[in-house]
């Protein structure tokens, strides 16, 4: 038997995964993956438009940059903590089996240190560049996503994403308070809007990857309920999201661009949710990823309208 050890591999300091020498670029990409950049993009899409709405014009560019940087670091920290805590579960899911902690590209200890560094840096950054309320909201967002959602709810209840999704609602408050230093009714409505949108956005994904979640013993709604039941819940939350978006019109004095966008894009989102349910009850392939991607497009377009509306002269 050949017992020679391959020179290019060695055991990691935690004695689990083999670690191979790799380029600096590959290491950087692995750490970027820890931050879930696609989720990060979606969170930031909701921050800048709300800052414009709060200011009634385009705010100080330096403040916008500072808030975006701080918010990005905060969200990246929460995502990295999430991957650290979910590494055992990720190893059982095809969708996540190539994440850097699972493959051994980054050790759990290194990921934990990275997460804490991001959390501390984001907090200090926001404290000195924005205000105490924005900083507090950033810390609350990290706590909610890491502790409430990842550590407590995710593995215990099919309603996990409803309450855990609150963490994704904080960017609208962070953007608003960075400009005003206070919270009013308009950002609360937007907070609720993102809260209602999240289940309608995520539950189709749980339908697509129900086998993965079942293998990892995560009680997502797509695992615990049949496709028609999930589709019905998506419809309910899509309609609630549309209704909430319309409430912002009188409260924030929104104009024609936002009003038309809320009605048209919200209506499209609702129609897509009905198509999902209709196909599910007829025993057809419900195409849940179509609703998942539609929900992202809907939220993006709605917040683009929020950004454009205050900048128009009418």
C-alpha positions as CSV (number, residue, x, y, z in Angstrom):
1,X,0.0,0.0,0.0
2,X,1.3,3.4,-0.9
3,X,1.3,5.5,2.3
4,X,3.0,8.6,0.9
5,X,1.1,11.8,1.7
6,X,0.3,14.0,-1.3
7,X,2.5,17.1,-1.0
8,X,-0.2,19.4,-2.0
9,X,-2.6,18.6,0.8
10,X,-2.6,18.7,4.6
11,X,-5.2,18.5,7.3
12,X,-6.7,21.7,8.6
13,X,-6.0,22.9,12.1
14,X,-9.4,21.5,13.2
15,X,-8.7,18.1,11.8
16,X,-11.7,17.9,9.5
17,X,-11.4,18.9,5.9
18,X,-8.3,18.6,3.7
19,X,-7.0,22.0,2.8
20,X,-5.1,22.6,-0.5
21,X,-2.8,25.5,-1.2
22,X,-4.6,28.1,-3.3
23,X,-4.1,31.4,-4.8
24,X,-4.8,34.7,-3.0
25,X,-7.6,35.4,-5.5
26,X,-9.3,32.1,-4.7
27,X,-9.1,32.8,-1.0
28,X,-10.6,36.2,-1.4
29,X,-13.5,34.7,-3.5
30,X,-14.1,32.2,-0.7
31,X,-14.4,34.9,1.9
32,X,-16.7,36.9,-0.4
33,X,-18.9,33.8,-0.7
34,X,-19.2,33.8,3.1
35,X,-20.9,37.2,2.8
36,X,-23.7,35.9,0.5
37,X,-23.2,38.8,-2.0
38,X,-26.4,38.1,-3.9
39,X,-28.4,38.6,-0.7
40,X,-26.3,41.6,0.1
41,X,-27.2,43.3,-3.2
42,X,-30.9,42.9,-2.5
43,X,-30.6,44.4,0.9
44,X,-28.7,47.4,-0.4
45,X,-31.3,48.0,-3.1
46,X,-33.7,48.9,-0.3
47,X,-31.3,51.3,1.5
48,X,-30.4,54.0,-1.0
49,X,-34.0,54.6,-2.3
50,X,-35.2,55.1,1.3
51,X,-32.5,57.6,1.9
52,X,-33.6,59.6,-1.1
53,X,-37.2,59.4,0.1
54,X,-36.2,60.5,3.6
55,X,-34.3,63.5,2.2
56,X,-36.9,64.4,-0.4
57,X,-33.9,64.7,-2.7
58,X,-30.6,63.0,-3.3
59,X,-28.8,63.1,0.1
60,X,-25.2,64.0,0.8
61,X,-23.2,61.5,-1.4
62,X,-20.7,60.9,1.4
63,X,-23.5,60.0,3.8
64,X,-24.9,57.6,1.2
65,X,-21.5,56.0,0.7
66,X,-20.9,55.7,4.4
67,X,-24.3,54.1,5.0
68,X,-23.9,51.7,2.1
69,X,-20.5,50.6,3.3
70,X,-21.6,50.2,6.9
71,X,-24.8,48.4,5.9
72,X,-22.9,46.1,3.6
73,X,-20.4,45.2,6.3
74,X,-23.2,44.6,8.7
75,X,-25.2,42.3,6.3
76,X,-21.9,40.5,5.4
77,X,-21.2,39.8,9.0
78,X,-24.7,38.3,9.6
79,X,-24.4,36.2,6.5
80,X,-20.9,34.9,7.5
81,X,-22.2,34.1,11.0
82,X,-25.1,32.2,9.3
83,X,-22.7,30.1,7.2
84,X,-20.6,29.3,10.3
85,X,-23.6,28.2,12.3
86,X,-25.2,26.3,9.5
87,X,-22.1,24.5,8.3
88,X,-23.3,21.1,9.5
89,X,-26.6,21.5,7.7
90,X,-25.0,22.9,4.6
91,X,-23.0,19.7,4.2
92,X,-26.3,17.8,3.6
93,X,-27.7,20.1,1.0
94,X,-26.8,20.0,-2.7
95,X,-27.5,23.7,-2.9
96,X,-25.0,24.6,-0.2
97,X,-22.5,21.7,-0.2
98,X,-19.9,23.8,-2.1
99,X,-19.9,26.6,0.4
100,X,-16.3,27.4,1.6
101,X,-16.6,26.1,5.2
102,X,-18.1,22.8,4.0
103,X,-15.4,22.3,1.4
104,X,-12.6,23.2,3.8
105,X,-11.5,26.3,1.9
106,X,-12.1,28.3,5.0
107,X,-11.9,26.8,8.5
108,X,-14.8,27.3,10.9
109,X,-12.5,29.2,13.2
110,X,-11.4,31.6,10.5
111,X,-15.0,32.1,9.4
112,X,-16.0,33.0,13.0
113,X,-13.2,35.4,13.3
114,X,-14.1,37.0,10.0
115,X,-17.7,37.3,11.1
116,X,-16.8,39.1,14.3
117,X,-14.4,41.4,12.6
118,X,-17.1,42.5,10.1
119,X,-19.5,43.0,12.9
120,X,-17.2,45.2,15.0
121,X,-15.9,47.2,12.0
122,X,-19.5,47.8,10.7
123,X,-20.6,49.0,14.1
124,X,-17.6,51.3,14.6
125,X,-17.9,52.6,11.1
126,X,-21.6,53.5,11.4
127,X,-21.1,55.0,14.8
128,X,-18.6,57.5,13.5
129,X,-20.1,58.2,10.1
130,X,-23.9,58.2,10.8
131,X,-25.6,58.3,14.2
132,X,-26.3,56.2,17.3
133,X,-29.7,55.1,16.1
134,X,-28.5,53.8,12.8
135,X,-25.7,52.0,14.5
136,X,-28.1,50.4,17.0
137,X,-30.4,49.2,14.2
138,X,-27.4,47.6,12.4
139,X,-26.5,45.7,15.5
140,X,-30.1,44.7,16.0
141,X,-30.2,43.3,12.4
142,X,-27.1,41.2,13.0
143,X,-28.5,39.9,16.3
144,X,-31.9,39.1,14.8
145,X,-30.5,37.2,11.8
146,X,-27.9,35.3,13.7
147,X,-29.5,34.6,17.1
148,X,-33.3,34.8,16.5
149,X,-33.4,33.3,13.0
150,X,-30.3,31.0,12.6
151,X,-29.9,29.8,16.1
152,X,-33.4,29.7,17.4
153,X,-36.1,29.6,14.7
154,X,-34.6,28.0,11.6
155,X,-34.4,24.4,12.8
156,X,-37.5,24.5,15.0
157,X,-40.5,25.9,13.2
158,X,-42.0,26.1,9.7
159,X,-42.7,29.7,10.4
160,X,-39.0,30.4,10.7
161,X,-38.7,32.7,7.6
162,X,-41.7,34.9,8.7
163,X,-40.1,36.1,11.9
164,X,-36.5,35.5,10.9
165,X,-37.1,37.6,7.8
166,X,-37.4,40.6,10.0
167,X,-33.6,40.9,9.8
168,X,-34.0,41.7,6.1
169,X,-36.3,44.6,6.9
170,X,-33.8,46.6,8.9
171,X,-32.0,48.2,5.9
172,X,-35.0,50.5,5.3
173,X,-34.8,51.8,8.8
174,X,-31.1,52.1,8.6
175,X,-31.3,54.2,5.4
176,X,-34.1,56.4,6.9
177,X,-32.4,57.0,10.2
178,X,-29.0,57.7,8.6
179,X,-30.7,60.7,6.9
180,X,-33.1,61.9,9.6
181,X,-31.8,60.5,12.9
182,X,-35.3,59.3,13.8
183,X,-38.1,56.9,12.8
184,X,-41.5,57.9,11.4
185,X,-44.5,56.1,9.9
186,X,-43.2,55.9,6.3
187,X,-40.1,53.7,7.1
188,X,-42.3,51.6,9.3
189,X,-44.6,50.9,6.4
190,X,-41.6,50.0,4.3
191,X,-40.4,47.8,7.1
192,X,-43.7,46.0,7.1
193,X,-43.7,45.7,3.3
194,X,-40.4,43.9,3.2
195,X,-41.6,41.7,6.2
196,X,-44.7,40.7,4.2
197,X,-42.7,40.2,0.9
198,X,-40.2,37.9,2.5
199,X,-42.3,34.7,2.9
200,X,-43.8,35.1,-0.6
201,X,-40.2,35.5,-1.9
202,X,-38.6,32.6,0.1
203,X,-41.3,29.9,0.3
204,X,-41.2,29.2,-3.5
205,X,-37.4,28.5,-2.9
206,X,-38.3,26.1,-0.1
207,X,-40.6,24.3,-2.6
208,X,-37.7,24.0,-5.1
209,X,-35.3,22.7,-2.6
210,X,-37.6,20.8,-0.3
211,X,-35.5,17.6,-0.7
212,X,-32.4,19.5,0.4
213,X,-34.2,21.0,3.5
214,X,-35.6,17.6,4.4
215,X,-32.2,16.0,4.2
216,X,-30.9,18.7,6.6
217,X,-33.9,18.4,8.9
218,X,-34.9,22.0,8.4
219,X,-38.7,22.4,8.7
220,X,-39.2,24.9,5.9
221,X,-42.8,25.2,4.7
222,X,-42.0,23.5,1.5
223,X,-41.0,20.4,3.5
224,X,-43.8,20.4,6.0
225,X,-46.7,21.3,3.6
226,X,-47.7,20.2,0.1
227,X,-47.3,22.5,-2.9
228,X,-51.0,23.7,-2.9
229,X,-50.7,24.8,0.8
230,X,-47.5,26.6,0.1
231,X,-48.9,28.3,-3.0
232,X,-51.9,29.5,-1.0
233,X,-49.6,31.1,1.6
234,X,-47.6,32.8,-1.2
235,X,-50.8,34.3,-2.6
236,X,-51.8,35.6,0.8
237,X,-48.5,37.3,1.4
238,X,-48.2,38.6,-2.1
239,X,-51.6,40.3,-1.8
240,X,-50.6,41.7,1.7
241,X,-47.4,43.1,0.2
242,X,-49.4,44.8,-2.6
243,X,-51.8,46.3,-0.1
244,X,-49.0,47.6,2.2
245,X,-47.2,49.2,-0.8
246,X,-50.4,51.2,-1.5
247,X,-50.6,52.5,2.1
248,X,-47.3,54.3,1.5
249,X,-48.9,56.6,-1.1
250,X,-51.0,58.8,1.2
251,X,-48.5,58.5,4.1
252,X,-45.4,59.6,2.2
253,X,-47.2,61.7,-0.4
254,X,-45.9,59.4,-3.2
255,X,-46.4,60.6,-6.8
256,X,-47.5,59.0,-10.1
257,X,-44.3,57.0,-10.7
258,X,-44.5,55.2,-7.4
259,X,-48.2,54.8,-7.6
260,X,-48.2,53.3,-11.0
261,X,-45.2,51.0,-10.1
262,X,-46.9,49.8,-7.0
263,X,-50.1,48.9,-8.8
264,X,-48.5,47.4,-12.0
265,X,-45.5,45.6,-10.5
266,X,-47.5,44.5,-7.4
267,X,-50.3,43.2,-9.6
268,X,-47.7,41.2,-11.7
269,X,-46.3,39.7,-8.5
270,X,-49.8,38.7,-7.3
271,X,-50.6,37.2,-10.7
272,X,-47.4,35.1,-10.6
273,X,-48.3,33.8,-7.1
274,X,-51.8,32.8,-8.4
275,X,-50.2,31.0,-11.3
276,X,-48.0,29.1,-8.9
277,X,-51.0,28.0,-6.8
278,X,-53.1,27.2,-9.8
279,X,-50.5,24.8,-11.2
280,X,-49.9,23.3,-7.8
281,X,-53.6,22.4,-7.2
282,X,-53.8,20.9,-10.7
283,X,-50.9,18.6,-10.0
284,X,-48.6,20.4,-12.5
285,X,-45.0,21.4,-12.0
286,X,-45.5,24.8,-10.2
287,X,-42.3,26.4,-11.4
288,X,-41.5,28.0,-8.0
289,X,-38.3,29.6,-9.1
290,X,-40.3,31.8,-11.5
291,X,-42.1,33.3,-8.5
292,X,-38.8,33.5,-6.6
293,X,-37.1,35.5,-9.4
294,X,-40.2,37.6,-10.0
295,X,-40.3,38.6,-6.4
296,X,-36.8,39.9,-6.6
297,X,-37.5,41.9,-9.7
298,X,-40.7,43.3,-8.1
299,X,-39.0,44.5,-5.0
300,X,-36.1,46.0,-7.0
301,X,-38.5,47.9,-9.4
302,X,-40.6,49.1,-6.5
303,X,-37.7,50.6,-4.7
304,X,-36.3,52.1,-7.9
305,X,-39.7,53.9,-8.1
306,X,-39.3,55.0,-4.5
307,X,-35.9,56.5,-5.4
308,X,-37.2,58.2,-8.6
309,X,-40.5,59.7,-7.2
310,X,-39.0,62.3,-4.9
311,X,-36.6,63.5,-7.5
312,X,-39.3,64.4,-10.0
313,X,-40.8,68.0,-10.1
314,X,-44.4,66.7,-10.2
